[in-house]
């Protein structure tokens, strides 16, 4: 049975038990800050739905979904369960209540319970990702040509921005209370950008892109250096595909270190 949750206090034992299991833990809610933002915020947010899956009185799954109705988009913010049946039940609930939506599942790559449900429904799987953390101070890098987002370059930024996920260019440009945005500007043209979160103790470069014909000219390093500078004295982390060797090399050269063990994977399900 799937129920909408109104509190998490009675779920804490379940959360701790699943998070203690490296094969099923949600690696993005390990700290107290992550727990606060991912769980407790869901109880008061109008665009998040906290759901529990129960077998009798026993909880078998706990989930939080971001639901953006106007875009018919859903993202799993929290997914905790060891039981394949719990994932099946939550998928059936989504099928019933959210027909026609795109659902993005970000999950622990070791989680063997969720995969059969996603494969059964024809979800598209993306490369595994790993976490990198800024651990060293970067040397001075000339930031000439790097500018904060302004109205002058807004349209160019939005036009070149990635559209793969929820945070498209127009959405980020309207959420500058959440993001710092810096642009690489070459002779009046935007050739790259970086979006980086700004309100956490450990912020994240959320999206970094340089136009193909402007690569190998140092723009990526300049953008990342500017983001690091603007973020001080807070910490910084990022998530990168394990097979993206050029990006990993860039981040390592800028003072990021990593454990090569993947921390998450993305799968996208289009609900018929």
N, C-alpha and C positions, 0 to 999 in steps of 0.2 A: 504494500500500500504506500502511495506517495502522499505526503502531507506538507502544506506550507508551514514553515517554522515561525514561531513568534519569539523564541529565545534560544540562546545557545548554552546557557549555564548547565543544563542537564545533559548536554551533548559533549561536555569537555572530556570525559573519560574516553568516549568513542574517538574523538578527534586525536587525543594524545596517543591512543593505542595504534591507530592507523598511521599516524605520522612517525611513530617509532619503528615502523616496518619499512626498510629501504626499498622494497619492491612495490610498495603501494602508497608511500607518503606523497603529499603534495609539497614539492620542494620550493614552491613560491609562498608558502605560509609557515615558515619555520621560526621566524622571529615574532616577538610581541607586537612590533609595529605592523608587520604583515598580517598578523592575526586580527588586529584591530581594524585595519583598512579593508580586509577581505571578508570578514565575518560580521563584526558588529555594525559596520556601516550598512550592510545589506538589510538590517532590520528597519532602518529608517529611510532607506532610499526608495524612491518611487519607480526606478527603472531596474531594480535588482530583485530577484525572487529567490529566497532561501527555501530549499526543499529537503525533506527527510524521507528516506525510504525505510519502511518498517516491515518486519515479519512478526506478527503479533505485537507485542510491546517492545521487542528488541529492535534497535536501530541497526540497519545493514548498510546504509549509505547516507552521506550528507553532501549536498550540492548547493552552489550559489551560481545563478545565471544572470548576466547582464542582458536585458531585453530592450532593444531599440525598435519600437514599433514602427516608426515612420520609415525606417530603412529595412524592416523585416530581417533584422540581424540579431543573433544571440551569441554570447560568448560565455563559456564555462569558466568562471573565476575560481571556483573551488570544486574539486571532485574527490571525495574520500570514500572508498569502499574496496573491500577485497572480493566482493561477491559478483560474479557475472550476472546473476539474476537482478541485482540492484541496478546495474547499468541498463539491462533490458527494460526494467520498469520505468526508469527515468526517460529512456528513449521513447517508450510508448506514451508517456505523459506529454513529452514534447510533440510527438506526432499528432496527438489529439488536440492540443491547445495552440500549436504554432505551425500549422500547415503553411507551406510556402516560404518559410524562413530559411536563412542560412545559419548554421550552427557551427561555431569554431570550438573545438575541444583542445585545450592545452593540457597535456598529461605527462606523468612520469613514464619515460620510455620502457621501464621495467614492468609496468603494470600490465600483466597478461590477462586481467579480467575484463578490461575495457575494449581490447582489440577485437574480439569476436563480434561484439555489438556493432562496432564501426565498420568492420569488413562486411558484415551481413547487410548493412544498409548502403554499401557502395561509397563510403566516405573516401575522400582523397587524402593521402598521407604525405606530409612534407618532411624534409630532412630533420634528423635529431639535432638538438641544440645543446650548447654548453654555456655555463656562466663564467664570465671573466670579471675580475675585481681590480680596481685601480689600487696598486700597492706601492708605487714609486712616484716620486715627483718627476715631472717631465722637464726636459731642458727647454730653454726659451725658443719659441718658434715664431717667426715673423707672421703677424696676422693681417698683413696688408691685403685688402680685397675682401675681408670678412666683415659683414655688417649685420646688425639685428634686423629682423623682419620689419618692414615699413610699408606704408601704403604705396610708395613708389614702385616696389617690387612685388607686391602682393599677388597680382594676377599671374606674373611669371612663375612665382613659387607654387601657386595652386596648380598651374598647368603642367608643371614637371613632376609634381608630387606623386609618390606611389599611391595606387588606389586598391591595393590588395586587401587591406584590412579596414577596420572601422574608422581609424584615425586618418582620414583623407586630409588633403591640404586645407580645404575650407574649414573643416572641423577644428584642426589644430590652430589655424589663424584666428578662430573665434574663441580659443581657450588659452590665451596667453597668461592667464592666472595659473595654469597647470604646466605649461611648457615655456622654456626658452627656445627661440628659433633663430638660427644664424644662417646667413646666406653667403655663398661664394659668388662674388660679382666681378666679372671680367669684361671691361670695356662696355659697361652698362647692361650686360646680359647676366642673368642668374644661371650659373653653371653647376651649382650644387647647393645642398642645404643639410642642416642637422636639426632635428627636433630632440630636445632633452627635457625630461621631467625636472621640476624645480622645487617641489614641496616636501620631499622625503629626506630622511637622514642619509639614505643611500640612493641617489638619483640615477637615472638610466638614459643613455642616448637611445631614444626610441626608434629613430629612423635616420640613416645617413646615406645620401645619394649624391654622386657626381656624374654629370652627363658623360656618356661614353667617349666622345671626342675631346673631353677636357680632362680625362684621367691621366695618371702618371705625370702630373704637373704639381703635385704637392697639395692639392686642394683638400683632400680628405684629412691629411695631417693638420692643416690649418684649421679646418672646421672643428675637429676633435679637440685641438689645443684650446680654441676659444671656448668650447663648451666646458672643458675642465677648469679653465680660469674662472668662468662665470659661476661655476658650481662651488668653488672653495668657500668655506672650509669643509663642506659636506663631503661624504663619501660618494663613490660612483661605481656602478656595476653595469654589465650589459649581457645580453644573450645573443649568441652568434651560432650559425649553422656549423656543425662539426666539420663539414667538407668545404667550408669557405676559407681556403688557405690564404688568399690575399688579405681578407679582412682580419683574420687572426694575426697575421704578420704585422699589420698596421697597429692593431691594439697592443700587441706585445711591445712594439717599438715605442709606444706612448706610455708604458709603465703598467699595463694590465697583465695580471698573471691568471693562471687557470688550472683547473683540474680537468683533464680530458674526458672524464666520465660525463656522458650526456645528462642534462637535468630536466629537459622536457622535449615534447614533440607536439606538433600541431596536426590535427586532422579536421577537415571540413566536410560537413554533411549538409546537403541540400534536401530539406524535407519536402517530399512530393506533396 
